[in-house]
Amino acid sequence: MTIKHNWTREEILEIYNKPFMELLYDAATVHRIHHDPNTVQVSTLLSIKTGGCPEDCGYCPQAARYHTNIEGNDLMSVNQVKAQALRAKASGSSRVCMGAAWRNVKDGQEFDQVLEMVRTINKLEMEVCCTLGMITENQAQRLAEAGLYAYNHNLDSSEEYYKEVISTRGYQDRLDTIGNVRKTNVTVCSGGIIGMGEKIEDRAGMLVALSTLDPQPESVPINALVPVEGTPLEEQQPVSIWEMVRMVATTRIVMPETQVRLSAGRTQMSREGQAMCFFAGANSIFAGDKLLTTPNPDVNEDMEMFRELGLNPQKAFEKKAQPESVEAQDSKFQNLGEKPKWSRPGHTIQKNLEAQEKGRSRT
Ligand code: SF4
């Protein structure tokens, strides 16, 4: 089956707005052609460096300027990460995604440490994903050489709405980072968040941006905003399960081969709601009681849900072979010490400024 790469916003909106039952049926049909409907990947998200981020993403409690109740921590050690990865593997995860609250990766000791974490987890025969902010082509190559399976860099929303949420870097920077990852054999993970106050047109706009990439991302996380006190989006109303199912189903139809990840916001969803998402084409969840910093269902509850629904956790490297890990001393890439000039649009986002002010007056 050929993959369509020229989706328009109108075509995607037409799918999103179909009568619910028809949308669900169409998405489930596409899902069954391309995936085993009874297999769902369980991934574990690990915050390897928490808080103190210089960016101003309006949804994020890790942005230093908003003064939320997040306890920051420096970069974890390789041994700490290994212990957590082993625990995740024992509880059924086949993938570890390591997140660091950085604007972009800087060459040096900390990046070398992350490369060692990648080698270590890959040797545990688990898929390794990283989300470290913007990266250069050389950094992507070094991650690939260490054995990275996927790199996550979300587009978050449509290009137009993105400007209402983030002012410290541009949409094109995001696309450039995805482009740098694409030059390697590392798979691309990129998705977004619904419930940030965007219109349905913006959700469709984000799906246009993702689905017109060639190849399409191997993985697309769909998050429902978890509003956190102190952030500019603290007062957003949660999205309904119907919107979530529509978004998952539409993503499945426009990106048939992609792994669609039901990500943040699952604590607000019933089991029945999550089952509908799986039926509509979601085939991955994040396990563990925390998703970076926001709450997530307990892993035992998830396993009970899997039993109830007859779902099987996906094995590692089912979609793509395990990459090899080259040891640091054998690397053919140099630490270039690059200082890339990522953009800083710096436009004014009133609610971000207000949240920053509020944070200041609280300290
Ligand atoms: S989403 Fe990432 S880049 Fe944005 S503030 Fe949070 S940690 Fe920083």
Residues whose N, C-alpha, C, O or C-beta is under 5 A from the ligand:
A	BS01	SF4	C53 E55 D56 C57 C60 Q62 A63 A101 W102
